[in-house]
Structure formats: C-alpha cells, structure tokens
C-alpha cells in the first residue's frame, strides 16, 4: 500500500489513512504535526489523529519543502500551524492548537531563526551576515 503520494511541492498532498475497511484521505495542509511511533507516524489534525505506515524521517524528507520542520527526534511540525513559541530557562516549547510540544535544544536556534525570517516582511529581511 502506498502511504504518501508525492506531488510537486506546491500541490496539497492527500494522505490515505485506513479507518476499518474504509480509506479516508487527509490533506497535508490539515496536518498540524506528526509524532513518531516506531516505523509509523501519527498525524495530528484539528479533527483528530491518524496512524500511517510511514516513518517520521520519510515524512520529514517528503514534506520539507511544504513547510514542515523537525523540532525533536519524535516530532515534525507544520510552520503554518505554530501559534506560539516560548523560551523559558533555556527550554523551548511550541503551542500548536491546544498542544504544547518540546523543541530539542539542538533544533531551537534554527527553528527560531526560521520563524523570525518567515515573520519579517520581504523587503526588510536582512541576510544572516548583516
């Protein structure tokens, strides 16, 4: 069974998920974050969660250009669904919907930079070297 249908980066991918004998399709743009479950991943949307037969590493590679970033060895998050980033006592957490996700120390700096780059208006962006 093919789990991830890869289209060009601009297309909204449909992910088939099994629900009993039926197959339901989830839009990639509806996925807020994904969580590793061994060789599987659980996709979280506003409507619930779905277990799919694909690794988090495979999702990370396939969805990188669609705005998904690895924040921890067990979580991949959609930048479009991040509501808040909090850094307290050197620890970083994100609020995605009603869920708090921990960002690993290793990924905190790159995530913060990417979020700030995305929040700045185009003409006033400065390169990292400035």
N, C-alpha and C positions, 0 to 999 in steps of 0.2 A: 504494500500500500504506500503510495506517495503521500507524504505528510505536508511538505512545504512546496508550493507551486511557485517557482521563482520567475518573476516577470521583470521588466526593466524597473529601475529604481523609482521612477515617477509613478508607477501603477500601484494601486492599492491591492495588495495580495489577499487572496482568500485562503484560509487555512481550514482544511477539513478536520472535524473532530467527531469522534464516534459517540453517539448517545444511544445506548442499547443497540437496536438493529438499524437505527437511522443515522445518517451522517448530516451533521449541522456544519455550516460554514461561518467562520469568524473572520471579520475584516482585520487586517494588520493594524489599521488606524484605530481600531477599537481596543487594541491590547495596551493596557497601561504599563504592565511589567510582566516579566516571566521569571519563574523560580525553578532552579534545578531540582530534579528528583531522579537521581541516578542517570540512566540513559534516556530519561524522559524529561519533559518540561511542563510545568503548569502555567498556562496563560491566564492572566487576570484581566478581566474587562469590567466595565461598570455593571454588567448584568450577572457576573459570576466568574467561575473559573473552569478551565478545561484542561485535562491532561492529554498531551500529544506525544507521539512516539518520535521524538527528535531531541537531540542534546542541546543544552544551552549554548555550547560552543558553536554548533551548526547554525542556530538562530542568530547568534552574535555576528557571525560572518555574513549570513544572508541579509540581515536587517541593518547592518552598519550604516549604509547609505540612506536608509529611511529614518534616521534619527534615533536609533536605539544604541545605548551605551552600557557597557559592563560597569557596574558600580561595586560589585563584590563577586567572589567566586560563585555565589549561588543566586545572583540577581542580575537581570538585564532590564533596563528601564527605558521607556519612551520619553525623550526630552519634552515632547509636546504635552505630556500628562503630568509633569512635575509642577506641583502647586507651591512648594516651599522648600528651601534648603536652610538648615540650621547647623551652625558650627558652635559647639559648646565644649569647653575643656579639651579642645583638640579633636573631638569626635564629631563626625558629620552625619546628619540624617536628612532624609528627604521625606516630604509628605506627598504621596501620590494617591489622590482620592482621600479616603479616610485612613490610609495605611501609612505607617512610618517604616522606612527602610534604612538600614545602616549602610553607609558608604565605607569601604575599606580605606585605611589610611593611605595606602598605595594609590588609590584612584581619586582621592579627594581633590588634589590640586588640579589635575587635568579636567575633572568634571566642573569645578568652579570656573576655571578659565573658559571652558566651552559654553557654559550657561551665560556667563557675562558677555562673551563675544556675540552670542545669539541675541542678547537683550539690547545691545547697543545699536543705534541707527547706523545704516550702511556708510554714509559719507564721513562720519566722525570716528569710525573704527581706526585704531592705531595698531601697527604691527607690533609683535612681541619685542622687537628690537628697539622700539622707541621709548 
